[in-house]
């Protein structure tokens, strides 16, 4: 599925408990095969997971600025939804 976003920052490769520049919206793309990403709060508690089926699959995550994202084999970058 294609979607339009406003790019807000640099790409972070394989983010690990990274707040992605304190972004509110984050565009995540799988660069390897199947990926399960994790969103945690600032205390390290898991808030949820997201699944990317194959390389090239992507999703936009909405989070608070202190929440972190882990995506073992993928890219993440700050973005804003296009209104």
C-alpha positions in Angstrom: 0.0 0.0 0.0 1.3 3.4 -0.9 0.8 6.5 1.3 2.0 10.0 1.3 3.9 11.4 4.2 5.9 14.5 5.0 9.6 13.6 5.7 10.8 15.1 9.0 14.3 13.6 9.7 17.1 11.2 8.7 16.7 7.5 8.3 17.8 5.4 11.3 19.1 1.9 10.4 18.0 -1.0 12.6 16.7 1.2 15.4 17.0 -0.3 18.9 15.0 1.3 21.7 15.3 4.6 19.7 12.8 7.5 20.1 13.6 8.5 16.5 14.4 12.1 17.3 11.4 12.3 19.7 9.1 12.0 16.6 5.3 11.7 17.1 4.9 9.8 13.8 7.5 7.3 12.5 7.7 5.6 9.1 9.1 2.1 9.4 10.2 -0.1 6.5 11.4 -3.7 6.6 14.7 -4.2 4.7 15.0 -7.9 5.5 12.3 -10.6 5.5 9.5 -10.8 8.0 9.9 -8.2 10.8 8.1 -7.7 14.2 8.7 -4.3 15.5 8.3 -3.2 19.1 7.1 0.1 20.6 8.0 0.7 24.3 7.3 3.6 26.7 10.1 5.5 28.3 10.1 3.1 31.3 10.8 0.2 29.0 7.3 -1.4 29.1 6.2 -2.9 25.8 3.1 -0.9 24.5 2.7 -3.1 21.4 4.1 -4.8 18.4 3.7 -4.4 14.7 4.3 -6.9 11.9 5.8 -6.3 8.5 5.4 -9.3 6.2 8.3 -8.9 3.8 11.1 -6.6 2.7 9.7 -3.3 1.5 6.6 -3.5 3.7 6.0 -0.3 5.6 3.9 1.3 8.3 3.5 4.7 10.0 3.5 4.4 13.8 1.9 7.1 16.0 3.6 7.3 19.4 4.4 9.8 22.1 7.7 11.6 21.8 9.4 9.5 24.5 8.2 6.1 23.3 10.9 4.0 21.5 10.9 1.7 18.5 12.9 -1.4 17.9 13.1 -2.8 14.3 15.9 -5.4 14.0 16.2 -5.3 10.2 14.7 -2.2 8.9 14.7 1.6 8.6 12.8 4.2 10.6 12.4 8.0 10.1 10.4 10.8 11.6 7.4 11.9 9.5 4.1 13.6 9.6 0.9 12.4 8.0 -0.2 14.4 5.0 -3.4 16.2 5.7 
